[in-house]
Amino acid sequence: MKIEHQVRAFEQILDNYDGLLPLHRFLVTYFKRNKKMGSSDRRWASRYVYSYFRLGKALSNIDRVERLALADFLCNATGSLVIDTYLPQFKEQVNLPVKAKLTLIMDLYPDFKLAEVFPFPPALLSDSIDKVAFYTSFFTQPDLFIRVQKNHALKILTTLKDAGVWVYDLGEKTLAMPNGTKLETIIPEQKHYQVQDLSSQKTGAYFQPQKYDYWWDCCAASGGKSLLLHDLEPTIQLLVSDVRETSLNNLDERFQLAGLKKYQKKVLDLLLNNEQELHHYTFDGIILDAPCSGSGTWGRTPEMLHYFDKQKISFFQQLQKSIASNVLAYLKPGKPLVYITCSVFKQENEEVVAYLQEEHHLKLESMEVIQGYNDKADTMFVARLLKN
């Protein structure tokens, strides 16, 4: 594939993409429509487009092919034709650490500003976030993490290594490997592990379930937090709900594979009055993994650096406040609401916690920004609050 061909394929994708679909879904559709593109073509085009978006809004005023070259240089440890052609002076430095590459780019482009990679005012970020480390993390693809059953950890680790997968044992039943690893091909039997980001796994420290508790995972999606909760305390009773029935159907399959059989599920819109459905329910704990901007996961979806409208932050904050206010009616006094987002924005994190303290008189036990940018993982926020 010649450089002209590669650049043309990259530009055609960029010209056709409008941000309405997640980039990975758009590419699947695009490649189906353009079947003449071979597997190598698709692989290079995907690499280039993702590298380009990882640059956020930095150096947005330069030629986009030149911009692609420096983005591809920053984001990859292997060379490419676009680097060789448009940044030939750096072709031998492609395997340097990201910080060293940034120094080279800043010397070549004095107008380069790292803060423009994440093009939102720094004051919007949660206070404990290391901004330089967070911005820099966008040049590195996050890892794929799995949570494994303890008595199957060694077998799974060995199977992955035998398949030639770079895998790192993080302890606590967690394995890390490159994103894109074909787990379903290497380990078709998914009964003994769950795909779950490292930071998501760390939220479990805030659950603290007791034997025979009754918990509600109220925005359950595909059930990752419920499975983590059940793993911590298998005797719990569990209600799972989501506004999307398709998510709950996916949850059923996932629970079945994991051996979680005793649970109830309901399709609920938590912005509405659900008293008719929930009037006789009271819970020993509620997990609210709230709808949010997802800004802590944009290392996986870097197109959001370009397309996300910061006005949506206030929309999500109002959504979070409304859902939290509605579910609290079903929480027993003295019991925890575990509030979780995958956002880095203060409005969705600390400000919502402050609202719950002031308006609903909840007592904050602890809260934390889980700084996944230090671990090639998502960045998340979690707080444990008690109902007075």
NORFEN-V334237 format. One record per residue. N is the residue number from 1. RES is the residue in one small letter. PHI is phi in whole degrees, -180 to 180 (999 if undefined). OMEGA is omega in degrees with one decimal (999 if undefined). Layout:
n->N res->RES phi->PHI omega->OMEGA
n->N res->RES phi->PHI omega->OMEGA
This chain:
n->1 res->m phi->999 omega->-177.3
n->2 res->k phi->-72 omega->-177.6
n->3 res->i phi->-60 omega->179.5
n->4 res->e phi->-62 omega->178.3
n->5 res->h phi->-65 omega->179.7
n->6 res->q phi->-62 omega->-178.5
n->7 res->v phi->-65 omega->179.4
n->8 res->r phi->-62 omega->178.6
n->9 res->a phi->-63 omega->177.5
n->10 res->f phi->-60 omega->-177.3
n->11 res->e phi->-67 omega->178.2
n->12 res->q phi->-65 omega->177.3
n->13 res->i phi->-64 omega->-178.8
n->14 res->l phi->-62 omega->-179.9
n->15 res->d phi->-69 omega->-176.7
n->16 res->n phi->-96 omega->-176.2
n->17 res->y phi->-92 omega->-178.1
n->18 res->d phi->-119 omega->176.6
n->19 res->g phi->82 omega->-177.9
n->20 res->l phi->-73 omega->175.4
n->21 res->l phi->-105 omega->168.4
n->22 res->p phi->-54 omega->-173.4
n->23 res->l phi->-58 omega->-177.3
n->24 res->h phi->-64 omega->178.2
n->25 res->r phi->-73 omega->177.0
n->26 res->f phi->-61 omega->-177.3
n->27 res->l phi->-64 omega->177.1
n->28 res->v phi->-58 omega->179.6
n->29 res->t phi->-65 omega->-178.6
n->30 res->y phi->-62 omega->-178.0
n->31 res->f phi->-68 omega->176.6
n->32 res->k phi->-67 omega->179.1
n->33 res->r phi->-76 omega->-176.8
n->34 res->n phi->-118 omega->-172.1
n->35 res->k phi->-69 omega->178.8
n->36 res->k phi->-70 omega->177.8
n->37 res->m phi->-74 omega->178.2
n->38 res->g phi->-77 omega->-177.5
n->39 res->s phi->-63 omega->177.7
n->40 res->s phi->-66 omega->177.8
n->41 res->d phi->-59 omega->-178.1
n->42 res->r phi->-65 omega->-178.6
n->43 res->r phi->-65 omega->180.0
n->44 res->w phi->-68 omega->179.2
n->45 res->a phi->-62 omega->178.6
n->46 res->s phi->-64 omega->179.1
n->47 res->r phi->-58 omega->-176.2
n->48 res->y phi->-65 omega->-177.6
n->49 res->v phi->-66 omega->178.8
n->50 res->y phi->-65 omega->177.5
n->51 res->s phi->-60 omega->-177.4
n->52 res->y phi->-60 omega->-178.2
n->53 res->f phi->-71 omega->178.9
n->54 res->r phi->-66 omega->178.3
n->55 res->l phi->-81 omega->179.3
n->56 res->g phi->59 omega->178.6
n->57 res->k phi->-107 omega->179.7
n->58 res->a phi->-66 omega->179.0
n->59 res->l phi->51 omega->-177.5
n->60 res->s phi->-71 omega->-177.5
n->61 res->n phi->-93 omega->-178.4
n->62 res->i phi->-95 omega->178.3
n->63 res->d phi->-54 omega->-170.4
n->64 res->r phi->-72 omega->176.1
n->65 res->v phi->-73 omega->173.9
n->66 res->e phi->-62 omega->178.5
n->67 res->r phi->-65 omega->176.0
n->68 res->l phi->-60 omega->-177.6
n->69 res->a phi->-61 omega->-178.9
n->70 res->l phi->-72 omega->176.4
n->71 res->a phi->-65 omega->-179.3
n->72 res->d phi->-66 omega->176.1
n->73 res->f phi->-64 omega->-178.4
n->74 res->l phi->-68 omega->-167.3
n->75 res->c phi->-96 omega->-172.6
n->76 res->n phi->-133 omega->179.7
n->77 res->a phi->-99 omega->176.6
n->78 res->t phi->-122 omega->-175.4
n->79 res->g phi->-74 omega->178.7
n->80 res->s phi->-155 omega->177.6
n->81 res->l phi->-65 omega->-178.2
n->82 res->v phi->-70 omega->174.6
n->83 res->i phi->-69 omega->-177.9
n->84 res->d phi->-59 omega->-174.6
n->85 res->t phi->-84 omega->-171.2
n->86 res->y phi->-107 omega->174.1
n->87 res->l phi->-136 omega->-173.7
n->88 res->p phi->-60 omega->-179.3
n->89 res->q phi->-69 omega->-178.0
n->90 res->f phi->-109 omega->-173.0
n->91 res->k phi->-63 omega->179.6
n->92 res->e phi->-88 omega->-178.8
n->93 res->q phi->-103 omega->-170.6
n->94 res->v phi->-65 omega->-179.3
n->95 res->n phi->-95 omega->175.8
n->96 res->l phi->-70 omega->173.1
n->97 res->p phi->-61 omega->-176.3
n->98 res->v phi->-58 omega->-178.5
n->99 res->k phi->-61 omega->178.4
n->100 res->a phi->-68 omega->177.5
n->101 res->k phi->-64 omega->179.0
n->102 res->l phi->-61 omega->177.7
n->103 res->t phi->-62 omega->178.3
n->104 res->l phi->-63 omega->-178.6
n->105 res->i phi->-66 omega->179.8
n->106 res->m phi->-66 omega->175.9
n->107 res->d phi->-69 omega->-177.7
n->108 res->l phi->-78 omega->-177.9
n->109 res->y phi->-124 omega->-178.3
n->110 res->p phi->-60 omega->-179.9
n->111 res->d phi->-84 omega->-179.5
n->112 res->f phi->-67 omega->177.8
n->113 res->k phi->-123 omega->-178.2
n->114 res->l phi->-59 omega->-178.1
n->115 res->a phi->-62 omega->-179.3
n->116 res->e phi->-79 omega->172.7
n->117 res->v phi->-64 omega->174.6
n->118 res->f phi->-109 omega->-163.6
n->119 res->p phi->-82 omega->177.6
n->120 res->f phi->-135 omega->-177.1
n->121 res->p phi->-54 omega->-179.9
n->122 res->p phi->-55 omega->-178.8
n->123 res->a phi->-66 omega->178.8
n->124 res->l phi->-77 omega->-176.2
n->125 res->l phi->-78 omega->171.8
n->126 res->s phi->-56 omega->-169.1
n->127 res->d phi->-61 omega->-173.1
n->128 res->s phi->-82 omega->-179.5
n->129 res->i phi->-79 omega->173.6
n->130 res->d phi->-78 omega->-169.6
n->131 res->k phi->-65 omega->-179.3
n->132 res->v phi->-63 omega->179.2
n->133 res->a phi->-64 omega->-180.0
n->134 res->f phi->-66 omega->179.7
n->135 res->y phi->-61 omega->-177.7
n->136 res->t phi->-64 omega->-176.2
n->137 res->s phi->-63 omega->-177.3
n->138 res->f phi->-69 omega->178.5
n->139 res->f phi->-86 omega->-179.0
n->140 res->t phi->-123 omega->177.3
n->141 res->q phi->-66 omega->177.0
n->142 res->p phi->-62 omega->178.7
n->143 res->d phi->-80 omega->169.7
n->144 res->l phi->-99 omega->-178.0
n->145 res->f phi->-120 omega->172.6
n->146 res->i phi->-130 omega->174.8
n->147 res->r phi->-106 omega->-171.5
n->148 res->v phi->-112 omega->173.6
n->149 res->q phi->-69 omega->-169.7
n->150 res->k phi->-56 omega->-175.6
n->151 res->n phi->-79 omega->176.7
n->152 res->h phi->-118 omega->-174.0
n->153 res->a phi->-61 omega->-176.6
n->154 res->l phi->-65 omega->-179.3
n->155 res->k phi->-64 omega->-179.6
n->156 res->i phi->-66 omega->178.1
n->157 res->l phi->-60 omega->-179.7
n->158 res->t phi->-65 omega->-179.8
n->159 res->t phi->-61 omega->179.9
n->160 res->l phi->-66 omega->180.0
n->161 res->k phi->-65 omega->178.6
n->162 res->d phi->-64 omega->178.2
n->163 res->a phi->-85 omega->177.2
n->164 res->g phi->83 omega->-179.3
n->165 res->v phi->-87 omega->169.7
n->166 res->w phi->-70 omega->-177.6
n->167 res->v phi->-137 omega->-177.4
n->168 res->y phi->-124 omega->179.1
n->169 res->d phi->-85 omega->-178.8
n->170 res->l phi->-89 omega->-176.2
n->171 res->g phi->76 omega->179.8
n->172 res->e phi->52 omega->175.4
n->173 res->k phi->67 omega->-177.4
n->174 res->t phi->-121 omega->176.0
n->175 res->l phi->-119 omega->177.5
n->176 res->a phi->-119 omega->179.2
n->177 res->m phi->-155 omega->-178.5
n->178 res->p phi->-61 omega->175.1
n->179 res->n phi->-62 omega->-177.3
n->180 res->g phi->97 omega->175.0
n->181 res->t phi->-58 omega->-176.1
n->182 res->k phi->-83 omega->-177.4
n->183 res->l phi->-59 omega->-176.1
n->184 res->e phi->-64 omega->176.8
n->185 res->t phi->-86 omega->-176.6
n->186 res->i phi->-75 omega->179.9
n->187 res->i phi->-128 omega->-177.3
n->188 res->p phi->-60 omega->178.3
n->189 res->e phi->-79 omega->-174.7
n->190 res->q phi->-97 omega->-175.7
n->191 res->k phi->-69 omega->-169.3
n->192 res->h phi->-106 omega->175.1
n->193 res->y phi->-152 omega->175.4
n->194 res->q phi->-126 omega->170.8
n->195 res->v phi->-74 omega->-178.9
n->196 res->q phi->-157 omega->-178.7
n->197 res->d phi->-57 omega->-178.7
n->198 res->l phi->-57 omega->-179.1
n->199 res->s phi->-66 omega->176.0
n->200 res->s phi->-62 omega->176.9
n->201 res->q phi->-63 omega->-177.1
n->202 res->k phi->-69 omega->177.5
n->203 res->t phi->-63 omega->-179.2
n->204 res->g phi->-60 omega->178.7
n->205 res->a phi->-64 omega->-177.9
n->206 res->y phi->-95 omega->-176.7
n->207 res->f phi->-76 omega->179.0
n->208 res->q phi->52 omega->-179.8
n->209 res->p phi->-72 omega->176.4
n->210 res->q phi->-108 omega->-179.0
n->211 res->k phi->-56 omega->174.5
n->212 res->y phi->65 omega->172.2
n->213 res->d phi->-60 omega->172.2
n->214 res->y phi->-114 omega->-175.6
n->215 res->w phi->-115 omega->177.5
n->216 res->w phi->-124 omega->170.3
n->217 res->d phi->-95 omega->-162.9
n->218 res->c phi->-87 omega->172.9
n->219 res->c phi->-125 omega->-162.6
n->220 res->a phi->-73 omega->-176.5
n->221 res->a phi->51 omega->-178.2
n->222 res->s phi->-91 omega->167.9
n->223 res->g phi->90 omega->-177.5
n->224 res->g phi->-61 omega->-179.6
n->225 res->k phi->-70 omega->177.5
n->226 res->s phi->-63 omega->178.5
n->227 res->l phi->-64 omega->176.7
n->228 res->l phi->-65 omega->177.9
n->229 res->l phi->-61 omega->179.8
n->230 res->h phi->-64 omega->178.0
n->231 res->d phi->-65 omega->178.8
n->232 res->l phi->-72 omega->-178.9
n->233 res->e phi->-148 omega->-174.5
n->234 res->p phi->-65 omega->-176.7
n->235 res->t phi->-87 omega->-176.6
n->236 res->i phi->-64 omega->165.1
n->237 res->q phi->-93 omega->-169.0
n->238 res->l phi->-143 omega->166.8
n->239 res->l phi->-113 omega->175.0
n->240 res->v phi->-119 omega->178.1
n->241 res->s phi->-143 omega->174.8
n->242 res->d phi->-161 omega->178.8
n->243 res->v phi->-76 omega->-177.0
n->244 res->r phi->-106 omega->-180.0
n->245 res->e phi->-65 omega->179.6
n->246 res->t phi->-62 omega->178.2
n->247 res->s phi->-64 omega->-179.8
n->248 res->l phi->-68 omega->175.8
n->249 res->n phi->-67 omega->175.5
n->250 res->n phi->-65 omega->178.3
n->251 res->l phi->-61 omega->179.4
n->252 res->d phi->-56 omega->-178.8
n->253 res->e phi->-64 omega->-179.0
n->254 res->r phi->-67 omega->178.1
n->255 res->f phi->-63 omega->-179.4
n->256 res->q phi->-61 omega->178.9
n->257 res->l phi->-62 omega->-177.7
n->258 res->a phi->-84 omega->179.5
n->259 res->g phi->81 omega->176.7
n->260 res->l phi->-91 omega->-171.9
n->261 res->k phi->-113 omega->-174.1
n->262 res->k phi->-99 omega->177.1
n->263 res->y phi->-160 omega->171.5
n->264 res->q phi->-110 omega->175.8
n->265 res->k phi->-140 omega->179.3
n->266 res->k phi->-143 omega->170.1
n->267 res->v phi->-87 omega->-175.6
n->268 res->l phi->-134 omega->168.8
n->269 res->d phi->-97 omega->-172.0
n->270 res->l phi->-77 omega->172.2
n->271 res->l phi->-87 omega->-179.3
n->272 res->l phi->-103 omega->174.1
n->273 res->n phi->-80 omega->-178.1
n->274 res->n phi->-108 omega->-176.6
n->275 res->e phi->-60 omega->-179.8
n->276 res->q phi->-63 omega->-179.7
n->277 res->e phi->-84 omega->-168.1
n->278 res->l phi->-120 omega->-169.6
n->279 res->h phi->-60 omega->-176.9
n->280 res->h phi->-104 omega->-178.0
n->281 res->y phi->-97 omega->166.0
n->282 res->t phi->-139 omega->-169.8
n->283 res->f phi->-123 omega->175.2
n->284 res->d phi->-85 omega->177.1
n->285 res->g phi->-172 omega->176.8
n->286 res->i phi->-128 omega->171.9
n->287 res->i phi->-99 omega->174.8
n->288 res->l phi->-114 omega->174.3
n->289 res->d phi->-88 omega->-160.5
n->290 res->a phi->-75 omega->169.0
n->291 res->p phi->-57 omega->-174.3
n->292 res->c phi->-155 omega->179.1
n->293 res->s phi->-64 omega->-176.2
n->294 res->g phi->72 omega->-173.4
n->295 res->s phi->-63 omega->176.6
n->296 res->g phi->-75 omega->-179.5
n->297 res->t phi->-111 omega->-174.6
n->298 res->w phi->-71 omega->169.7
n->299 res->g phi->-63 omega->176.4
n->300 res->r phi->-92 omega->-178.6
n->301 res->t phi->-127 omega->-171.1
n->302 res->p phi->-66 omega->175.4
n->303 res->e phi->-60 omega->179.4
n->304 res->m phi->-67 omega->175.7
n->305 res->l phi->-61 omega->-178.7
n->306 res->h phi->-95 omega->-167.8
n->307 res->y phi->-103 omega->-176.0
n->308 res->f phi->-73 omega->178.5
n->309 res->d phi->-97 omega->-174.8
n->310 res->k phi->-63 omega->176.1
n->311 res->q phi->-64 omega->-179.2
n->312 res->k phi->-70 omega->179.9
n->313 res->i phi->-61 omega->179.0
n->314 res->s phi->-65 omega->176.4
n->315 res->f phi->-60 omega->-179.6
n->316 res->f phi->-65 omega->179.4
n->317 res->q phi->-60 omega->179.0
n->318 res->q phi->-65 omega->177.2
n->319 res->l phi->-61 omega->-179.2
n->320 res->q phi->-64 omega->178.7
n->321 res->k phi->-62 omega->-177.9
n->322 res->s phi->-66 omega->-179.9
n->323 res->i phi->-65 omega->-179.8
n->324 res->a phi->-61 omega->-179.6
n->325 res->s phi->-62 omega->-177.4
n->326 res->n phi->-75 omega->-176.1
n->327 res->v phi->-81 omega->-177.4
n->328 res->l phi->-62 omega->179.6
n->329 res->a phi->-61 omega->-174.3
n->330 res->y phi->-106 omega->179.0
n->331 res->l phi->-98 omega->178.9
n->332 res->k phi->-68 omega->175.4
n->333 res->p phi->-57 omega->178.7
n->334 res->g phi->80 omega->-176.5
n->335 res->k phi->-105 omega->-169.8
n->336 res->p phi->-91 omega->159.7
n->337 res->l phi->-102 omega->177.0
n->338 res->v phi->-102 omega->-175.3
n->339 res->y phi->-99 omega->-173.7
n->340 res->i phi->-132 omega->166.8
n->341 res->t phi->-135 omega->168.8
n->342 res->c phi->-108 omega->-179.0
n->343 res->s phi->-116 omega->173.5
n->344 res->v phi->-106 omega->-174.9
n->345 res->f phi->-89 omega->-179.1
n->346 res->k phi->-56 omega->-178.9
n->347 res->q phi->-60 omega->-178.2
n->348 res->e phi->-90 omega->-173.4
n->349 res->n phi->-110 omega->-175.1
n->350 res->e phi->-61 omega->-178.0
n->351 res->e phi->-71 omega->175.5
n->352 res->v phi->-69 omega->176.6
n->353 res->v phi->-61 omega->178.0
n->354 res->a phi->-60 omega->177.4
n->355 res->y phi->-61 omega->-179.1
n->356 res->l phi->-66 omega->176.3
n->357 res->q phi->-71 omega->-174.0
n->358 res->e phi->-78 omega->-173.4
n->359 res->e phi->-88 omega->-176.1
n->360 res->h phi->-118 omega->173.5
n->361 res->h phi->60 omega->174.5
n->362 res->l phi->-74 omega->178.9
n->363 res->k phi->-101 omega->179.1
n->364 res->l phi->-79 omega->174.2
n->365 res->e phi->-87 omega->-179.2
n->366 res->s phi->-166 omega->173.8
n->367 res->m phi->-152 omega->-172.8
n->368 res->e phi->-162 omega->162.5
n->369 res->v phi->-89 omega->178.6
n->370 res->i phi->-83 omega->-166.2
n->371 res->q phi->-85 omega->-177.0
n->372 res->g phi->-63 omega->-179.8
n->373 res->y phi->-63 omega->175.7
n->374 res->n phi->-86 omega->-173.2
n->375 res->d phi->-125 omega->-175.5
n->376 res->k phi->56 omega->-178.4
n->377 res->a phi->-132 omega->175.5
n->378 res->d phi->-70 omega->173.1
n->379 res->t phi->-103 omega->-174.6
n->380 res->m phi->-133 omega->176.0
n->381 res->f phi->-125 omega->178.1
n->382 res->v phi->-144 omega->177.2
n->383 res->a phi->-139 omega->175.7
n->384 res->r phi->-115 omega->-177.7
n->385 res->l phi->-124 omega->-179.0
n->386 res->l phi->-105 omega->177.7
n->387 res->k phi->-83 omega->178.5
n->388 res->n phi->-74 omega->999
